[in-house]
Amino acid sequence: MNDWIALVITFLLALLWLRINNFFAHRGWVPSDISRKIIHMGTGPIFVLCWLLFSDSSYARFMAALVPFAITVQFILVGKGLMKDQSAIDSMSRTGNPAEILRGPLYYGIMFVLLTVIFWKDSPVGIIALMLLCGGDGLADIIGRRVKSHKLPWSERKTILGSVSVFIGGWIMAVGVLLVYIASGVFPFSIAILSWKVALIALAGALVESLPFRDIDNITVPIVAVILGYLLFI
C-alpha cells in the first residue's frame, strides 16, 4: 500500500478510537479512569497492527511515527492549557486537572514515538514493549482498583491481583499481535519459543510495574522490556 494512504488510515483509526472514548467519558457514560485505560489499551494494538499497511521503505517508520507524535503534541497543548479539549481532559485525567495529561499520557505518547522509530518491523522487541505497556499496565489499573486483593508488601498502592494482571494482559496482547506478524510473514518465530520469551519479558515488566513509583510506569515498563528483549531476541 502507498505509505501516504497507510498514514491516513492509521491516523483516522487512532483518532476515531480516541474520540469515541473521549465522547463516552465526556457524556459520563464511562468513568474517566476507565476511559483513560481503555484508550491506553486499545490505541497501541490499533497503531502497531497498522504498521503492516506501510511499505519497507526507509522512511515508512518515520511516517508511521507521525501518528503518535501528533497525539503527543495534542497532549502537551491540552496539558499546558494552550488547547481547549474538555473531552480529552475528562477521558485522560484522574481528577479533571489538565496538567495530569503531562505525566502518564504524555510519557505513553513519547514511548510510542521512540519505539516506533527505533524498532519498527525490524524486531519484535519494540512491539513487545509497547503491548506490555498497553495490555499489562492498562489492565492492572482497571482490575487492581476494582477487585479486592492483598496489597504488595513493598507497594501499598499496588495489589497482587494487579501485578498478575500486568503479566497476563501484557503476555496475551504481545503474543496476539506478534502472531498476526508471524502469519503475515514478518517474523519467523515459532509460537512455542515466542510464548516463553514474551512470558519472561512480561514477568519482568510486572515486577517493575509493582514498584512504588507514581506516573512513570509508562517509561519504566517499556525500558525494562526493551533491555530484556534485546537479550532474548537479538
C-alpha positions in Angstrom: 0.0 0.0 0.0 1.1 3.6 -0.6 2.6 4.9 2.6 0.6 8.1 2.5 -2.6 6.1 2.3 -1.4 3.9 5.2 -0.6 7.0 7.2 -4.1 8.5 6.7 -5.8 5.2 7.6 -3.6 4.8 10.7 -4.3 8.3 11.8 -8.0 8.1 11.3 -8.3 4.8 13.2 -6.3 6.1 16.1 -8.2 9.3 16.2 -11.5 7.5 15.9 -10.7 5.3 18.9 -9.5 8.3 20.9 -12.5 10.5 20.1 -15.1 7.7 20.7 -13.7 7.2 24.2 -13.4 10.9 24.8 -17.1 11.3 23.9 -18.2 8.5 26.2 -16.2 9.9 29.1 -17.4 13.4 28.5 -21.0 12.3 28.5 -20.5 10.4 31.7 -21.2 7.0 30.1 -17.8 5.7 31.1 -15.9 6.8 34.2 -12.8 8.8 33.3 -10.4 6.4 34.9 -11.8 3.5 32.9 -11.9 5.5 29.7 -8.3 6.5 30.3 -7.2 2.9 30.4 -9.4 1.8 27.5 -7.7 4.4 25.4 -4.4 3.2 26.8 -5.1 -0.4 26.0 -6.7 0.0 22.6 -4.6 2.7 20.8 -1.4 0.7 20.9 -2.6 -2.5 19.2 -4.5 -0.5 16.5 -1.4 1.5 15.8 1.0 -1.4 15.7 -1.2 -3.6 13.5 -1.4 -0.6 11.1 2.4 -0.9 10.6 1.6 -3.8 8.3 0.0 -1.3 5.9 3.2 0.5 5.4 6.0 -0.4 2.9 9.5 -1.5 3.8 10.9 1.9 2.7 13.5 3.6 4.9 11.2 6.5 5.7 8.0 4.4 6.4 8.7 4.2 10.2 9.0 8.0 10.4 5.7 8.4 8.6 4.0 6.0 11.0 5.6 7.7 14.0 3.8 10.9 12.9 0.6 9.5 14.3 1.7 9.1 18.0 3.7 12.3 17.6 0.7 14.3 16.6 -1.3 12.9 19.5 1.6 13.6 21.9 1.7 17.2 20.7 -2.0 17.4 21.4 -1.4 16.1 25.0 1.2 18.8 25.5 -1.1 21.6 24.2 -4.1 20.4 26.3 -2.0 19.8 29.4 -0.4 23.3 29.1 -3.8 24.9 28.6 -2.9 26.1 25.1 -5.7 24.0 23.5 -9.2 23.6 24.9 -10.4 20.0 24.8 -12.6 19.1 27.8 -13.4 15.7 26.4 -9.7 14.8 26.3 -9.3 16.0 29.9 -12.3 14.0 31.1 -11.0 10.8 29.5 -7.3 11.1 30.3 -7.1 12.7 33.7 -8.0 11.2 37.1 -9.2 14.4 38.7 -10.0 16.7 35.8 -6.7 18.6 36.1 -5.3 19.0 32.6 -1.8 19.0 34.0 -2.2 15.3 34.7 -2.0 14.7 30.9 1.6 15.9 31.0 2.6 12.9 33.0 1.3 9.4 32.2 -0.4 10.0 28.9 2.5 12.2 27.7 5.0 9.5 28.6 2.9 7.0 26.8 3.0 9.0 23.6 6.7 9.6 23.8 7.5 5.9 24.2 5.3 5.1 21.2 7.2 7.6 19.0 10.6 6.4 20.1 9.9 2.6 19.9 8.3 3.0 16.5 11.4 4.8 15.1 13.9 2.6 16.8 12.5 -0.9 16.3 9.7 -0.7 13.7 9.1 -4.0 11.9 12.8 -4.9 12.1 12.5 -6.5 15.5 9.7 -7.8 17.8 11.3 -6.0 20.8 9.5 -2.7 20.2 6.2 -4.4 19.7 6.5 -6.5 22.9 7.5 -3.4 24.9 4.5 -1.4 23.5 2.0 -4.2 24.0 3.2 -4.8 27.6 2.7 -1.1 28.2 -0.8 -1.3 26.7 -2.2 -4.6 27.8 -0.3 -5.1 31.1 -0.3 -1.6 32.7 -3.8 -0.8 31.4 -5.4 -4.0 32.7 -3.7 -3.8 36.0 -5.2 -0.4 36.8 -8.7 -1.5 35.9 -8.7 -4.8 37.8 -6.4 -3.8 40.6 -8.7 -0.9 41.6 -11.9 -2.8 41.4 -11.2 -6.3 42.6 -10.1 -6.7 46.2 -6.7 -8.3 46.6 -3.9 -8.3 49.1 -1.5 -5.3 48.9 2.1 -5.9 47.9 4.5 -5.7 50.8 6.7 -3.2 49.0 4.0 -1.1 47.4 0.9 -0.2 49.4 -0.8 1.3 46.2 -0.4 -2.0 44.2 -2.1 -5.3 44.7 -1.1 -8.9 44.0 -4.0 -9.3 41.5 -3.0 -6.0 39.8 0.5 -7.4 39.2 -0.8 -10.7 37.9 -3.0 -8.7 35.5 0.1 -6.9 34.2 1.7 -10.2 33.4 -1.4 -11.8 31.9 -2.6 -8.8 30.0 0.9 -7.9 28.6 1.6 -11.5 27.6 -1.8 -12.0 25.8 -1.6 -8.7 23.9 2.0 -9.1 22.9 1.7 -12.7 21.8 -1.6 -11.9 20.0 -0.2 -9.0 17.9 3.0 -11.0 17.2 1.0 -13.9 15.9 -0.5 -11.6 13.3 3.0 -10.5 12.3 4.1 -14.2 12.1 1.1 -15.0 10.0 2.0 -12.1 7.7 5.5 -13.4 7.2 7.3 -10.6 9.0 8.8 -12.7 11.8 9.9 -16.3 11.5 9.5 -17.4 15.2 7.7 -20.5 16.4 4.8 -19.9 18.7 6.4 -22.0 21.5 9.6 -20.1 21.5 7.8 -16.8 21.2 5.4 -17.6 24.1 8.0 -18.3 26.7 10.3 -15.4 25.8 7.4 -13.0 25.9 6.4 -14.5 29.3 9.8 -13.7 30.7 9.6 -10.1 29.5 6.0 -9.8 30.8 7.1 -11.1 34.2 9.9 -8.5 34.4 7.5 -5.8 33.3 5.0 -6.9 36.1 7.8 -6.7 38.7 8.8 -3.2 37.6 5.2 -2.0 37.4 4.7 -3.2 41.0 7.3 -0.8 42.4 6.0 2.2 44.5 6.6 4.9 41.9 3.8 7.0 40.6 3.2 8.1 36.9 6.4 6.6 35.5 5.2 3.1 34.6 4.8 4.2 31.0 8.5 4.8 30.9 10.0 2.1 33.2 7.9 -0.9 31.9 8.9 -0.5 28.2 12.5 0.3 29.0 12.8 -3.0 31.0 11.0 -4.8 28.2 13.5 -3.5 25.7 16.5 -4.4 27.7 15.3 -8.0 28.3 14.0 -8.2 24.7 17.5 -7.4 23.4 18.9 -10.3 25.4 16.3 -12.8 24.2 15.6 -11.8 20.6 18.7 -10.0 19.3 
